[in-house]
Amino acid sequence: MGLEKGVKIGLAAALIICLADMPYGYYQLVRFLAMIAFAYFAYSNYEKGNNSLVFLYGGLALLFQPLLKISLGREIWAVVDVIVGIGLLVSVFKPLDKNQVS
């Protein structure tokens, strides 16, 4: 398994765990790690010339960044976490860009 696939699976698991009642520090850690991972995915897709995924991952990096928090409320963040987590898992098994090999 490639590093990118491992990061996507780990991040998806961390986002799903956010549905549980965890200490506040856990949510901060997940946001920070998600920002780093999504920024890396955006850069990686930029190098491949896949601009649609650059914007997707760049937007997710901005959404999850912990510095200027986007206050969506716990319920909406739970929905976002599940959707993004499922999206990450789907992208592991069915790559979104034409240059990536499964």
mmCIF file of the C-alpha atoms, coordinates in Angstrom:
data_MODEL
# 
_entry.id   MODEL 
# 
loop_
_atom_site.group_PDB 
_atom_site.id 
_atom_site.type_symbol 
_atom_site.label_atom_id 
_atom_site.label_alt_id 
_atom_site.label_comp_id 
_atom_site.label_asym_id 
_atom_site.label_entity_id 
_atom_site.label_seq_id 
_atom_site.pdbx_PDB_ins_code 
_atom_site.Cartn_x 
_atom_site.Cartn_y 
_atom_site.Cartn_z 
_atom_site.occupancy 
_atom_site.B_iso_or_equiv 
_atom_site.pdbx_formal_charge 
_atom_site.auth_seq_id 
_atom_site.auth_comp_id 
_atom_site.auth_asym_id 
_atom_site.auth_atom_id 
_atom_site.pdbx_PDB_model_num 
ATOM 1   C CA . MET A 1 1   ? 0.000   0.000  0.000   1.00 0.00 ? 1   MET A CA 1 
ATOM 2   C CA . GLY A 1 2   ? 1.325   3.422  -0.924  1.00 0.00 ? 2   GLY A CA 1 
ATOM 3   C CA . LEU A 1 3   ? 1.916   6.193  1.585   1.00 0.00 ? 3   LEU A CA 1 
ATOM 4   C CA . GLU A 1 4   ? -0.895  8.325  0.147   1.00 0.00 ? 4   GLU A CA 1 
ATOM 5   C CA . LYS A 1 5   ? -3.402  5.477  0.452   1.00 0.00 ? 5   LYS A CA 1 
ATOM 6   C CA . GLY A 1 6   ? -2.306  4.825  4.037   1.00 0.00 ? 6   GLY A CA 1 
ATOM 7   C CA . VAL A 1 7   ? -2.689  8.495  4.943   1.00 0.00 ? 7   VAL A CA 1 
ATOM 8   C CA . LYS A 1 8   ? -6.155  8.593  3.368   1.00 0.00 ? 8   LYS A CA 1 
ATOM 9   C CA . ILE A 1 9   ? -7.295  5.498  5.294   1.00 0.00 ? 9   ILE A CA 1 
ATOM 10  C CA . GLY A 1 10  ? -5.845  6.804  8.569   1.00 0.00 ? 10  GLY A CA 1 
ATOM 11  C CA . LEU A 1 11  ? -7.370  10.244 8.097   1.00 0.00 ? 11  LEU A CA 1 
ATOM 12  C CA . ALA A 1 12  ? -10.747 8.729  7.196   1.00 0.00 ? 12  ALA A CA 1 
ATOM 13  C CA . ALA A 1 13  ? -10.643 6.671  10.412  1.00 0.00 ? 13  ALA A CA 1 
ATOM 14  C CA . ALA A 1 14  ? -9.679  9.755  12.448  1.00 0.00 ? 14  ALA A CA 1 
ATOM 15  C CA . LEU A 1 15  ? -12.575 11.726 10.932  1.00 0.00 ? 15  LEU A CA 1 
ATOM 16  C CA . ILE A 1 16  ? -15.071 8.955  11.690  1.00 0.00 ? 16  ILE A CA 1 
ATOM 17  C CA . ILE A 1 17  ? -13.787 8.760  15.278  1.00 0.00 ? 17  ILE A CA 1 
ATOM 18  C CA . CYS A 1 18  ? -14.676 12.465 15.551  1.00 0.00 ? 18  CYS A CA 1 
ATOM 19  C CA . LEU A 1 19  ? -18.301 11.298 15.815  1.00 0.00 ? 19  LEU A CA 1 
ATOM 20  C CA . ALA A 1 20  ? -17.526 9.945  19.285  1.00 0.00 ? 20  ALA A CA 1 
ATOM 21  C CA . ASP A 1 21  ? -17.354 12.177 22.339  1.00 0.00 ? 21  ASP A CA 1 
ATOM 22  C CA . MET A 1 22  ? -13.628 12.888 22.358  1.00 0.00 ? 22  MET A CA 1 
ATOM 23  C CA . PRO A 1 23  ? -11.546 15.480 24.228  1.00 0.00 ? 23  PRO A CA 1 
ATOM 24  C CA . TYR A 1 24  ? -11.331 18.836 22.452  1.00 0.00 ? 24  TYR A CA 1 
ATOM 25  C CA . GLY A 1 25  ? -7.623  18.338 21.800  1.00 0.00 ? 25  GLY A CA 1 
ATOM 26  C CA . TYR A 1 26  ? -8.411  15.323 19.604  1.00 0.00 ? 26  TYR A CA 1 
ATOM 27  C CA . TYR A 1 27  ? -10.550 17.439 17.284  1.00 0.00 ? 27  TYR A CA 1 
ATOM 28  C CA . GLN A 1 28  ? -7.795  20.062 17.094  1.00 0.00 ? 28  GLN A CA 1 
ATOM 29  C CA . LEU A 1 29  ? -5.222  17.386 16.260  1.00 0.00 ? 29  LEU A CA 1 
ATOM 30  C CA . VAL A 1 30  ? -7.439  15.914 13.531  1.00 0.00 ? 30  VAL A CA 1 
ATOM 31  C CA . ARG A 1 31  ? -8.005  19.364 11.996  1.00 0.00 ? 31  ARG A CA 1 
ATOM 32  C CA . PHE A 1 32  ? -4.262  20.046 11.976  1.00 0.00 ? 32  PHE A CA 1 
ATOM 33  C CA . LEU A 1 33  ? -3.409  16.648 10.469  1.00 0.00 ? 33  LEU A CA 1 
ATOM 34  C CA . ALA A 1 34  ? -6.229  16.981 7.915   1.00 0.00 ? 34  ALA A CA 1 
ATOM 35  C CA . MET A 1 35  ? -4.948  20.404 6.859   1.00 0.00 ? 35  MET A CA 1 
ATOM 36  C CA . ILE A 1 36  ? -1.447  19.019 6.316   1.00 0.00 ? 36  ILE A CA 1 
ATOM 37  C CA . ALA A 1 37  ? -2.702  15.925 4.462   1.00 0.00 ? 37  ALA A CA 1 
ATOM 38  C CA . PHE A 1 38  ? -5.082  17.862 2.202   1.00 0.00 ? 38  PHE A CA 1 
ATOM 39  C CA . ALA A 1 39  ? -2.397  20.462 1.430   1.00 0.00 ? 39  ALA A CA 1 
ATOM 40  C CA . TYR A 1 40  ? -0.052  17.615 0.463   1.00 0.00 ? 40  TYR A CA 1 
ATOM 41  C CA . PHE A 1 41  ? -2.738  15.985 -1.708  1.00 0.00 ? 41  PHE A CA 1 
ATOM 42  C CA . ALA A 1 42  ? -3.367  19.362 -3.406  1.00 0.00 ? 42  ALA A CA 1 
ATOM 43  C CA . TYR A 1 43  ? 0.340   19.815 -4.114  1.00 0.00 ? 43  TYR A CA 1 
ATOM 44  C CA . SER A 1 44  ? 0.709   16.245 -5.344  1.00 0.00 ? 44  SER A CA 1 
ATOM 45  C CA . ASN A 1 45  ? -2.181  16.696 -7.770  1.00 0.00 ? 45  ASN A CA 1 
ATOM 46  C CA . TYR A 1 46  ? -0.789  20.072 -8.861  1.00 0.00 ? 46  TYR A CA 1 
ATOM 47  C CA . GLU A 1 47  ? 2.423   18.334 -9.891  1.00 0.00 ? 47  GLU A CA 1 
ATOM 48  C CA . LYS A 1 48  ? 0.361   15.787 -11.848 1.00 0.00 ? 48  LYS A CA 1 
ATOM 49  C CA . GLY A 1 49  ? -1.586  18.581 -13.580 1.00 0.00 ? 49  GLY A CA 1 
ATOM 50  C CA . ASN A 1 50  ? -4.916  17.479 -12.136 1.00 0.00 ? 50  ASN A CA 1 
ATOM 51  C CA . ASN A 1 51  ? -6.378  20.921 -11.402 1.00 0.00 ? 51  ASN A CA 1 
ATOM 52  C CA . SER A 1 52  ? -9.849  19.790 -10.329 1.00 0.00 ? 52  SER A CA 1 
ATOM 53  C CA . LEU A 1 53  ? -8.373  17.771 -7.455  1.00 0.00 ? 53  LEU A CA 1 
ATOM 54  C CA . VAL A 1 54  ? -6.018  20.633 -6.582  1.00 0.00 ? 54  VAL A CA 1 
ATOM 55  C CA . PHE A 1 55  ? -9.052  22.825 -5.916  1.00 0.00 ? 55  PHE A CA 1 
ATOM 56  C CA . LEU A 1 56  ? -10.904 20.059 -4.062  1.00 0.00 ? 56  LEU A CA 1 
ATOM 57  C CA . TYR A 1 57  ? -8.020  19.225 -1.734  1.00 0.00 ? 57  TYR A CA 1 
ATOM 58  C CA . GLY A 1 58  ? -7.036  22.887 -1.380  1.00 0.00 ? 58  GLY A CA 1 
ATOM 59  C CA . GLY A 1 59  ? -10.578 23.742 -0.322  1.00 0.00 ? 59  GLY A CA 1 
ATOM 60  C CA . LEU A 1 60  ? -10.576 20.902 2.188   1.00 0.00 ? 60  LEU A CA 1 
ATOM 61  C CA . ALA A 1 61  ? -7.225  22.111 3.576   1.00 0.00 ? 61  ALA A CA 1 
ATOM 62  C CA . LEU A 1 62  ? -8.779  25.556 4.098   1.00 0.00 ? 62  LEU A CA 1 
ATOM 63  C CA . LEU A 1 63  ? -11.922 24.095 5.648   1.00 0.00 ? 63  LEU A CA 1 
ATOM 64  C CA . PHE A 1 64  ? -10.040 21.965 8.164   1.00 0.00 ? 64  PHE A CA 1 
ATOM 65  C CA . GLN A 1 65  ? -7.245  24.425 9.023   1.00 0.00 ? 65  GLN A CA 1 
ATOM 66  C CA . PRO A 1 66  ? -7.271  25.136 12.779  1.00 0.00 ? 66  PRO A CA 1 
ATOM 67  C CA . LEU A 1 67  ? -5.895  28.696 12.725  1.00 0.00 ? 67  LEU A CA 1 
ATOM 68  C CA . LEU A 1 68  ? -8.943  30.669 11.553  1.00 0.00 ? 68  LEU A CA 1 
ATOM 69  C CA . LYS A 1 69  ? -11.657 28.269 12.600  1.00 0.00 ? 69  LYS A CA 1 
ATOM 70  C CA . ILE A 1 70  ? -14.786 27.871 10.535  1.00 0.00 ? 70  ILE A CA 1 
ATOM 71  C CA . SER A 1 71  ? -17.561 27.478 13.070  1.00 0.00 ? 71  SER A CA 1 
ATOM 72  C CA . LEU A 1 72  ? -20.142 25.113 11.606  1.00 0.00 ? 72  LEU A CA 1 
ATOM 73  C CA . GLY A 1 73  ? -21.552 23.619 14.799  1.00 0.00 ? 73  GLY A CA 1 
ATOM 74  C CA . ARG A 1 74  ? -21.082 20.074 16.042  1.00 0.00 ? 74  ARG A CA 1 
ATOM 75  C CA . GLU A 1 75  ? -23.871 18.517 13.956  1.00 0.00 ? 75  GLU A CA 1 
ATOM 76  C CA . ILE A 1 76  ? -22.703 20.010 10.666  1.00 0.00 ? 76  ILE A CA 1 
ATOM 77  C CA . TRP A 1 77  ? -19.070 19.123 11.394  1.00 0.00 ? 77  TRP A CA 1 
ATOM 78  C CA . ALA A 1 78  ? -20.201 15.531 12.047  1.00 0.00 ? 78  ALA A CA 1 
ATOM 79  C CA . VAL A 1 79  ? -21.822 15.401 8.599   1.00 0.00 ? 79  VAL A CA 1 
ATOM 80  C CA . VAL A 1 80  ? -18.737 16.969 6.982   1.00 0.00 ? 80  VAL A CA 1 
ATOM 81  C CA . ASP A 1 81  ? -16.451 14.492 8.760   1.00 0.00 ? 81  ASP A CA 1 
ATOM 82  C CA . VAL A 1 82  ? -18.490 11.508 7.555   1.00 0.00 ? 82  VAL A CA 1 
ATOM 83  C CA . ILE A 1 83  ? -18.753 12.753 3.967   1.00 0.00 ? 83  ILE A CA 1 
ATOM 84  C CA . VAL A 1 84  ? -15.046 13.566 3.741   1.00 0.00 ? 84  VAL A CA 1 
ATOM 85  C CA . GLY A 1 85  ? -14.102 10.283 5.448   1.00 0.00 ? 85  GLY A CA 1 
ATOM 86  C CA . ILE A 1 86  ? -16.202 8.258  3.036   1.00 0.00 ? 86  ILE A CA 1 
ATOM 87  C CA . GLY A 1 87  ? -14.820 10.288 0.123   1.00 0.00 ? 87  GLY A CA 1 
ATOM 88  C CA . LEU A 1 88  ? -11.274 9.513  1.208   1.00 0.00 ? 88  LEU A CA 1 
ATOM 89  C CA . LEU A 1 89  ? -12.037 5.791  1.444   1.00 0.00 ? 89  LEU A CA 1 
ATOM 90  C CA . VAL A 1 90  ? -13.696 5.802  -1.977  1.00 0.00 ? 90  VAL A CA 1 
ATOM 91  C CA . SER A 1 91  ? -10.671 7.590  -3.461  1.00 0.00 ? 91  SER A CA 1 
ATOM 92  C CA . VAL A 1 92  ? -8.405  4.833  -2.132  1.00 0.00 ? 92  VAL A CA 1 
ATOM 93  C CA . PHE A 1 93  ? -10.289 2.109  -3.966  1.00 0.00 ? 93  PHE A CA 1 
ATOM 94  C CA . LYS A 1 94  ? -11.446 4.147  -6.977  1.00 0.00 ? 94  LYS A CA 1 
ATOM 95  C CA . PRO A 1 95  ? -8.866  6.845  -7.771  1.00 0.00 ? 95  PRO A CA 1 
ATOM 96  C CA . LEU A 1 96  ? -10.311 10.173 -8.897  1.00 0.00 ? 96  LEU A CA 1 
ATOM 97  C CA . ASP A 1 97  ? -7.482  11.206 -11.208 1.00 0.00 ? 97  ASP A CA 1 
ATOM 98  C CA . LYS A 1 98  ? -6.616  9.538  -14.482 1.00 0.00 ? 98  LYS A CA 1 
ATOM 99  C CA . ASN A 1 99  ? -2.867  9.434  -13.719 1.00 0.00 ? 99  ASN A CA 1 
ATOM 100 C CA . GLN A 1 100 ? -3.117  7.351  -10.530 1.00 0.00 ? 100 GLN A CA 1 
ATOM 101 C CA . VAL A 1 101 ? -2.811  3.568  -10.665 1.00 0.00 ? 101 VAL A CA 1 
ATOM 102 C CA . SER A 1 102 ? -4.865  1.495  -8.265  1.00 0.00 ? 102 SER A CA 1 
# 
